[in-house]
Amino acid sequence: MAPNGTGLAYYGKGEEPMGPVDYIPRIRDNYARLGYKTYNWVVNADTPPWAPLSKPLSRCRLGLAASGGIYVAGQVAFHYKDDASFREIPTDGDTKELRATHFAYDLSDARTDPNVVFPIDTLRRLVREGFLGGLASRFYTFMGGIYSSRRVSEDLAPRLTARFLEDGVDAVLLVPV
């Protein structure tokens, strides 16, 4: 819910509603501008796997995977196209050390406040308030816009899943950009 109670999203410091984002044509146009062939949206015929939580969030350890291209100062930034690598972000690190790079969205807000695409400070607050039981010692970020769904499903997703299992998380928050 927006601060004014309307449920509309707001952008920047003004009070004007942003309105809906027609993201499919925007993505299609952006990929064409970058020289990619027509984007083929992934269609999954199977029902996605779902595992309900076995305990309340207040007792869960949370992991995070975000596609906004966030990295820590000193780490190698993401590459321009089809980069299926990820960066490990320590959850006890200083937010001021976070950087953003991505080819598919305006980075202005993410560079001013990385929390808009990587809500680490909000999650820390939720732990302090007792809403969440705790955070994994590390979160993961990658640069979305990976053209090959095969590379995501057969390479990136299994590597991230293995990390989350290793980290012993109860749930993972996915933050797409």
C-alpha positions, 0 to 999 in steps of 0.5 A: 500500500502506498503512503497515501493508501491508494495502492498505487506505486510512486516514483521519486520524491513527487506524489504523482503515481507512476502508473503501470509499467508495460514491461513486455514491449519495453523488454522487446524493444530493449533487446531489439535495440541491443541486437538480440533476435526477438525475445522468446518468453519462457513458457513452463507447462509444469506447475512450479514446485512449492514447499510451504513453510513448516514454521513461522517467518519469525523462526526462519532463516532467509536467503535472497536472490536478486537480478538487479546486478548488485555487487560489492565495491572491489568485486568484478562488475557484471558483464554486458550480455548474457552474464550467468555469473553471480556475486556473493554479498555478505549480509553484514556488509555496509550498504554504502559499499554496494554498486549496481550495473545492468544493461536493461534498466535505468540504474539511477535509483539503484545507484542512489539506494541499492535497496530498491533492487536489493532490499538488504536494509529492510530485511535487516530491520525485519530481523531486528523487529522479530518478523524474520528469524534471521538472515543467511550470512550471504545473499546472491545477486546476478544480472537479469536479462540472461537471454538463454533460459537454458543457461538459467535453468540448467546452470545459474539456478542449480548453482544458486540452489546449491548455495542456498542449501549450503547456507541452510536457509528456510526460505528465499526471497526472489527479487526480479528486476 
